Amino acid sequence: MVVAQIAYNHLTPSVQAKCDALIAVPLTYSSTQSSNFVTAACWADDFKTQLGTATWHYIDIPFSLDGTSTSNFVGDSFDVVRAIHFCNLALGNPSTTQSNQAVFLRYLLHFVGDIHQPLHASTAISAAFPGGDSGGNSFAITGAWNNLHSLWDAGGGFVASSLSRPLSAASKTTLSNKVAQIETAYPYTANPGVVAEPLDWANEGWNLAQTVAYVGINQGDTPSTTYTNAAQQTAESRLAQAGHRLADLLNTLFTVYPATLQPNPVASGSVSFWWNAVPGRTYHIQTKQNIDDAWVEVTTTSTSSGVATFTDTVGATTKFYRVSE
């Protein structure tokens, strides 16, 4: 909910209105607990058992705690990186039905938050856990949390008070104060028009697991104040990144941005170029030979990633190109 509130603060008015309308769409699986943009960020957790989507919330990128080989580790066939790609494709495609857009928006709100939690992007391999510790779920600790994963889900206590749903007056105050704290420490700089690669976000978390989350703590320990302070500082940074990136992503998916063509090196007899693209959106490639000619459509293309490319054989002929949606 913290991530969603940060993102909502930075959506353009038209994108806010689009998101509000989608959150209001009736769903088969619905609850008054997730009736607005912020509380809808929890929807994917509420119904993951019924929908069979538990593995969509994380990606287990392995690393070794004690030199035990990671080569035999096999991850899930569908994970949070693939889930975010799936959401981007659905939300970026204007032909996606409103009901499906409503579902995938709720998923995206949750998964962008999940993937920024370091233990949702890693699993520690060791002699004790040669198959991985399930993102710290099997790494037992004592004190306020039963395992390392739950400590990091709570940001090491970054949000000390629970945020009840529907949001009570006390929860709204807690949420507002934490969001203000994060926004002050990490001011937002807009970066619309680019669909980021979620695997990059996961790899950031994988690095943080090795450099922060599993440093200074052992199985059975009670986390020290030094450790929880480090966890809280990391959580604050990751919440800011998640909220800002979610805002950029939604502002891109729900807004038409002109394609800026970037040339690739010229090859013999051919020309190619690329542009930042919205996954699932159709782009029309048009050409003409003379500046005063009418544009002629050559083909259409779409992409599942954030980059689209086009290559044409031209020989010695002069051609002009443009891309439109």
C-alpha positions in Angstrom: 0.0 0.0 0.0 2.9 2.3 0.6 4.2 1.6 -2.9 0.8 2.2 -4.4 0.3 5.5 -2.6 3.7 6.8 -3.7 2.9 5.8 -7.3 -0.6 7.3 -7.2 0.9 10.6 -6.0 2.8 10.8 -9.3 0.3 9.6 -11.9 -0.9 12.2 -14.4 -4.6 13.2 -13.8 -5.7 11.2 -16.9 -3.9 8.1 -15.8 -5.3 8.5 -12.2 -8.8 8.6 -13.7 -8.1 5.5 -15.9 -6.8 3.6 -12.9 -9.7 4.6 -10.6 -12.1 3.5 -13.3 -10.4 0.1 -13.6 -10.3 -0.4 -9.8 -14.0 0.2 -9.8 -14.8 -2.6 -12.3 -16.6 -5.5 -10.6 -14.5 -8.7 -10.4 -15.4 -12.3 -9.8 -12.9 -12.3 -6.9 -13.5 -9.0 -5.0 -13.6 -7.6 -1.6 -14.4 -4.3 0.2 -10.9 -4.7 1.6 -9.4 -3.6 -1.8 -11.9 -1.1 -3.2 -9.4 1.7 -4.1 -6.0 2.1 -5.8 -4.0 1.9 -2.6 -5.8 -1.0 -0.9 -6.1 -2.9 -4.2 -2.3 -3.4 -4.0 -3.1 -6.2 -1.6 -5.7 -7.9 -3.8 -3.2 -10.4 -5.3 -2.3 -11.7 -1.8 -6.0 -11.9 -0.8 -6.8 -14.4 -3.6 -3.6 -16.1 -4.6 -4.7 -19.4 -3.1 -8.1 -19.4 -5.0 -6.4 -18.2 -8.2 -3.4 -20.5 -8.0 -0.9 -17.7 -8.4 1.4 -18.1 -5.4 4.5 -18.5 -7.5 3.8 -15.2 -9.3 4.9 -13.2 -6.3 8.6 -14.0 -6.3 11.6 -15.2 -8.3 14.1 -17.4 -6.6 17.5 -16.3 -8.0 20.0 -18.6 -6.2 23.2 -17.6 -4.4 25.4 -19.6 -2.1 25.9 -18.8 1.6 28.7 -21.3 2.2 30.1 -22.4 -1.1 27.4 -25.1 -1.8 26.9 -25.3 -5.5 23.8 -23.5 -7.0 24.1 -25.4 -10.3 21.4 -27.9 -9.5 18.8 -25.4 -8.4 15.6 -25.3 -10.5 13.3 -22.3 -10.2 9.6 -22.1 -10.8 8.3 -22.1 -14.4 6.4 -18.8 -13.8 7.6 -16.1 -11.5 7.2 -12.4 -10.7 9.4 -11.3 -13.6 7.2 -13.2 -16.1 4.1 -12.0 -14.3 5.1 -8.3 -14.6 5.8 -8.9 -18.3 2.4 -10.5 -18.6 0.7 -7.5 -16.9 2.6 -5.1 -19.1 1.4 -6.9 -22.3 -2.2 -6.9 -21.1 -2.3 -3.3 -20.0 -0.4 -1.9 -23.0 -2.7 -3.6 -25.5 -5.7 -1.4 -26.2 -7.7 -4.5 -27.3 -7.5 -6.0 -23.8 -11.0 -6.1 -22.3 -11.8 -3.8 -19.5 -12.4 -6.6 -17.0 -9.0 -8.1 -17.9 -7.3 -4.7 -17.6 -8.9 -4.4 -14.1 -7.4 -7.7 -13.0 -3.9 -7.1 -14.4 -3.8 -3.6 -12.9 -4.4 -5.1 -9.5 -1.7 -7.7 -10.1 0.8 -5.1 -11.3 0.3 -2.9 -8.2 1.2 -5.8 -6.0 4.0 -7.4 -8.1 6.0 -4.2 -8.5 6.1 -4.0 -4.7 6.9 -7.6 -4.3 9.9 -7.6 -6.7 11.5 -4.8 -4.8 11.6 -6.9 -1.6 15.1 -8.5 -1.7 13.9 -11.9 -0.4 11.2 -12.0 -3.2 14.1 -12.1 -5.6 16.5 -14.6 -4.1 17.0 -17.9 -2.4 20.0 -18.8 -0.3 21.7 -22.1 -1.1 23.7 -23.8 1.7 24.6 -27.2 3.1 21.5 -26.9 5.4 19.3 -25.9 2.4 20.8 -27.3 -0.8 17.5 -26.6 -2.6 17.4 -23.0 -1.3 15.8 -21.5 1.8 12.7 -20.2 -0.2 13.7 -16.6 0.1 14.4 -16.8 3.8 11.1 -18.5 4.7 13.2 -21.5 6.0 15.8 -19.2 7.7 14.5 -19.3 11.3 15.0 -16.4 13.6 13.7 -15.4 17.0 12.1 -12.3 18.4 9.4 -10.3 16.6 9.6 -12.4 13.4 9.7 -16.2 12.9 11.9 -16.2 9.8 14.0 -13.9 7.7 11.5 -13.5 5.0 8.8 -12.1 7.3 11.3 -9.6 8.8 11.9 -8.3 5.3 8.3 -8.3 4.3 7.9 -5.9 7.3 10.9 -3.9 6.2 12.6 -4.7 9.4 9.8 -2.8 11.2 9.8 0.2 8.9 6.1 0.4 9.2 5.8 -0.4 12.9 2.0 -0.2 13.0 -0.1 -2.5 10.9 -2.2 -0.9 8.1 -5.7 -2.3 8.5 -8.1 -2.6 5.6 -10.3 -0.8 4.8 -8.0 1.9 5.9 -8.9 3.3 9.4 -8.1 6.8 10.4 -5.1 5.6 12.3 -3.9 3.6 9.3 -4.4 6.5 6.9 -2.2 8.6 9.2 0.5 6.0 9.4 0.5 5.5 5.7 0.6 9.3 5.0 3.5 9.8 7.4 5.6 7.0 6.0 4.9 8.1 2.4 5.9 11.7 3.3 9.1 10.4 5.0 10.0 8.4 1.9 9.2 11.2 -0.6 11.3 13.6 1.4 14.3 11.3 1.5 13.9 10.2 -2.2 12.3 12.9 -4.3 10.6 11.7 -7.5 12.0 12.4 -10.9 9.7 11.4 -13.7 10.9 9.0 -16.4 7.9 8.2 -18.6 7.9 6.7 -22.0 10.2 3.8 -21.1 9.1 0.3 -20.0 11.8 -1.0 -17.7 13.0 -4.6 -17.6 11.7 -6.2 -14.3 14.6 -8.7 -14.3 16.9 -5.7 -13.6 14.8 -4.9 -10.5 15.0 -8.5 -9.4 18.8 -8.5 -9.8 19.0 -5.4 -7.6 17.2 -7.4 -4.9 19.4 -10.4 -5.4 22.5 -8.2 -4.8 20.9 -6.7 -1.7 20.1 -10.1 -0.3 23.8 -11.0 -0.4 25.2 -7.6 0.8 22.5 -6.7 3.4 19.8 -9.2 4.1 22.1 -12.2 5.0 24.9 -10.1 6.5 25.2 -10.0 10.3 22.6 -12.6 11.1 22.6 -16.4 11.5 20.0 -19.1 11.8 18.3 -18.9 15.2 19.5 -15.3 16.0 17.5 -12.5 17.4 18.1 -9.6 14.9 20.2 -6.9 16.4 19.2 -3.2 16.3 22.1 -2.7 13.9 20.6 -5.3 11.6 17.0 -4.0 11.7 18.2 -0.5 11.2 20.0 -1.6 8.0 16.9 -3.5 6.9 14.7 -0.4 7.5 17.1 1.9 5.6 17.1 -0.6 2.7 13.3 -1.0 2.8 12.8 2.8 2.6 15.0 3.0 -0.5 13.3 0.1 -2.2 9.8 1.4 -1.4 10.7 4.7 -3.0 12.1 2.9 -6.1 9.1 0.7 -6.4 6.6 3.6 -6.1 8.4 5.8 -8.5 8.9 3.0 -11.0 5.3 2.0 -10.8 4.2 5.6 -11.5 6.5 5.7 -14.5 5.2 2.4 -15.8 1.5 3.2 -15.5 2.1 6.7 -17.0 3.7 4.9 -19.9 1.3 2.1 -20.4 -1.8 4.3 -20.3 -0.4 7.2 -22.3 0.6 7.5 -26.0 4.2 8.6 -26.3 5.8 9.3 -29.7 8.3 6.7 -30.8 11.8 8.1 -31.0 13.7 6.2 -33.6 17.3 5.3 -33.0 19.5 4.0 -35.8 21.5 0.8 -35.7 24.8 0.7 -37.5 24.2 0.6 -41.3 24.8 -2.8 -42.9 25.4 -3.5 -46.5 22.1 -3.1 -48.4 20.0 -2.7 -45.3 18.9 -0.2 -42.7 17.6 -0.9 -39.2 16.4 1.1 -36.2 14.8 0.7 -32.8 12.6 2.6 -30.4 11.3 2.3 -26.9 8.0 0.5 -27.1 5.0 -0.4 -24.8 4.6 -4.2 -24.6 1.5 -5.4 -26.5 1.0 -2.1 -28.3 0.9 -2.2 -32.1 3.2 0.1 -34.1 2.8 1.0 -37.8 5.9 1.3 -39.9 5.5 3.6 -42.8 7.9 4.7 -45.6 8.2 6.9 -48.6 11.0 7.5 -51.2 10.6 11.3 -51.7 9.9 13.9 -49.1 6.7 15.1 -50.9 5.3 11.5 -51.3 2.4 10.2 -49.2 3.4 7.8 -46.4 2.8 4.1 -47.3 2.4 1.5 -44.5 4.9 -1.4 -44.9 4.0 -3.5 -41.9 2.9 -3.5 -38.2 4.8 -4.8 -35.3 4.5 -5.3 -31.6 6.9 -6.5 -28.8 6.7 -8.3 -25.5 9.7 -6.2 -24.2 10.3 -2.5 -24.0 12.2 -2.2 -27.3 11.0 -2.8 -30.9 13.1 -3.0 -34.0 12.7 -2.9 -37.7 15.0 -3.8 -40.5 14.6 -3.0 -44.2 16.6 -3.9 -47.4 17.1 -0.6 -49.3 20.2 -1.0 -51.5 21.1 2.4 -52.9 17.5 3.7 -52.7 16.7 6.7 -50.5 13.9 6.1 -48.0 12.2 8.0 -45.2 10.7 6.1 -42.3 8.2 6.9 -39.5 6.5 4.9 -36.8 3.0 5.6 -35.5 0.6 3.9 -33.1 
